[in-house]
Amino acid sequence: MAWQLDKAHTEVGFAVKHMMVSTVRGRFKQFDGTIELDEGRPETSRVDVTIDLASIETGDEKRDGHLRSADFFDVARYPKATFTSTRIEPLGEDHARVFGNLTIHGVTREIPLDVTLEGQGRDMQGQRRAGFSLTGSFNRKDFGLGWNVALETGGWVVSETVKLTIDAEVLEPATPPAVAAR
């Protein structure tokens, strides 16, 4: 059954080290996705997410513009990033590892994401909701995002490792009302 992302209660974020001393965090404001959730056999579930890379927001307009440029995402040529699951390994009642193909900058690589079911229940309209947190990381150079500047003291302005954090609330499709027989 295809559950939809509740975009008002979902955040797609990332973190990367700057100058080897601090962590810069950001998020993407525009994204879409579905989860084909098989609660009886979670290993057969599927995840598909598309992110609008131009919607990046780090709290600094100049940096956001640089990240949109050809030095990084090159959103004019590669406006979207996608993640499509390839397999799911249940790791316990509320934990799993989702492996999937991440495509950024025209390059596709498989990455794992650790998933935790944060909770589930029914909203005020009786519709089922579930919350998941997903975490993972990847080397940005593997996706052709290689811009950097060497520091005089050693090291680099931007680390190669990008940490992903996704806090997702998903909504079960509404059951259509029964049609009364005449």
C-alpha positions in Angstrom: 0.0 0.0 0.0 1.4 3.4 -1.0 1.8 5.8 1.9 2.4 9.4 1.1 4.9 11.8 2.7 3.3 14.4 4.9 5.5 17.2 3.7 4.4 19.6 6.4 5.8 17.1 9.0 8.8 15.8 7.1 12.4 17.2 6.9 15.1 16.2 4.5 18.4 17.4 6.0 22.1 17.1 5.8 25.3 18.0 7.7 28.9 18.5 6.5 32.0 19.7 8.3 33.4 23.1 7.4 37.1 23.9 7.7 37.4 20.7 9.9 36.1 22.6 12.9 32.3 23.2 12.6 29.3 21.5 11.2 27.0 23.2 8.7 23.5 21.9 8.5 21.0 22.4 5.7 17.8 21.1 4.3 15.8 20.8 1.2 12.4 22.5 1.2 10.9 20.7 -1.9 10.7 17.0 -2.1 8.2 14.2 -2.8 8.0 10.5 -2.1 6.1 7.4 -1.5 6.6 4.3 0.7 5.1 1.0 -0.5 4.7 -0.4 3.0 4.0 -4.1 3.6 3.6 -4.3 7.4 3.5 -8.1 7.3 6.6 -8.4 5.3 8.6 -5.2 5.7 11.5 -6.6 3.6 9.3 -6.3 0.5 8.5 -2.6 1.1 9.8 0.1 -1.2 10.9 3.7 -0.8 11.0 6.3 -3.6 12.0 9.9 -3.0 12.7 12.9 -5.3 14.4 16.0 -4.0 14.4 19.4 -5.8 18.1 20.4 -5.3 17.4 24.1 -6.0 15.4 24.2 -2.8 18.5 23.9 -0.7 18.5 26.1 2.4 21.5 26.4 4.8 20.7 29.8 6.3 23.2 31.6 4.1 22.1 32.8 0.7 25.6 33.1 -0.7 26.5 29.6 0.3 23.1 28.3 -1.0 23.9 29.9 -4.4 27.3 28.3 -4.4 25.8 24.9 -3.7 23.3 25.3 -6.6 26.2 26.3 -9.0 28.3 24.0 -11.2 30.8 23.7 -8.4 28.4 21.5 -6.5 24.9 20.4 -7.6 24.8 22.2 -10.9 21.0 22.4 -10.6 20.7 23.9 -14.2 21.8 20.5 -15.5 20.9 18.2 -12.6 17.8 19.7 -10.9 16.8 16.6 -8.9 18.3 13.9 -6.6 16.5 10.6 -6.2 16.6 7.7 -3.8 15.0 4.4 -4.8 15.3 1.4 -2.5 16.8 -1.8 -3.7 16.3 -3.9 -0.6 15.3 -3.7 3.1 16.8 -5.6 5.9 14.7 -5.7 9.1 16.9 -5.3 12.2 14.3 -5.7 14.9 10.7 -4.6 15.7 11.3 -0.9 15.1 14.6 -0.9 13.1 15.7 -1.6 9.6 18.4 -0.8 7.0 17.2 0.4 3.7 19.6 0.1 0.8 18.9 2.2 -2.2 20.2 3.9 -5.3 21.0 7.5 -4.7 21.3 9.6 -7.8 23.0 13.0 -7.6 24.7 15.0 -10.3 23.9 12.3 -12.9 25.8 9.6 -10.8 24.0 6.7 -9.1 25.5 4.8 -6.2 23.9 2.4 -3.7 23.9 3.7 -0.1 22.4 2.3 3.2 20.1 4.3 5.4 19.4 3.2 9.0 15.6 3.5 9.8 13.8 3.7 13.1 10.0 3.6 13.4 9.4 6.5 15.8 5.7 5.9 16.3 2.4 5.4 14.7 -1.3 6.1 15.3 -4.4 7.7 14.0 -5.0 11.4 13.5 -8.2 13.3 14.3 -9.8 12.2 11.0 -9.0 8.5 11.8 -6.3 8.3 9.2 -3.2 6.2 10.1 0.2 8.0 10.3 3.7 6.7 11.0 6.9 8.5 11.8 10.3 7.3 10.7 13.8 8.7 11.2 16.5 7.8 8.6 20.2 8.4 8.8 23.1 7.7 6.6 26.2 9.2 5.0 28.0 9.2 1.7 31.2 10.6 0.1 30.2 13.5 -2.0 33.2 13.0 -4.4 31.6 9.6 -5.4 28.8 11.7 -7.0 31.1 14.2 -8.7 30.7 16.9 -6.1 34.4 17.5 -5.8 34.9 21.3 -5.3 37.2 22.1 -2.4 40.0 24.4 -1.2 43.0 23.2 0.7 43.6 24.9 4.1 47.1 26.3 4.9 47.0 24.3 8.2 46.1 21.1 6.4 42.8 19.6 5.6 40.0 21.0 3.4 37.3 23.7 3.5 34.5 21.1 3.0 34.6 17.5 4.2 34.0 14.7 1.8 31.4 13.0 4.1 27.9 14.2 3.9 25.5 13.0 6.7 21.9 12.6 5.8 19.0 12.9 8.3 15.4 12.4 7.2 12.5 12.8 9.7 9.5 11.6 7.8 5.8 11.4 8.7 3.8 9.2 6.3 0.1 9.0 5.8 -1.8 5.9 4.8 -4.1 6.4 1.9 -7.6 7.3 2.9 -10.1 4.5 2.5 -12.9 5.7 0.2 -16.3 5.8 1.9 -18.6 2.9 1.2 -21.3 3.5 -1.3 -24.7 2.8 0.1 -26.8 0.3 -1.9 -30.1 1.6 -3.3 
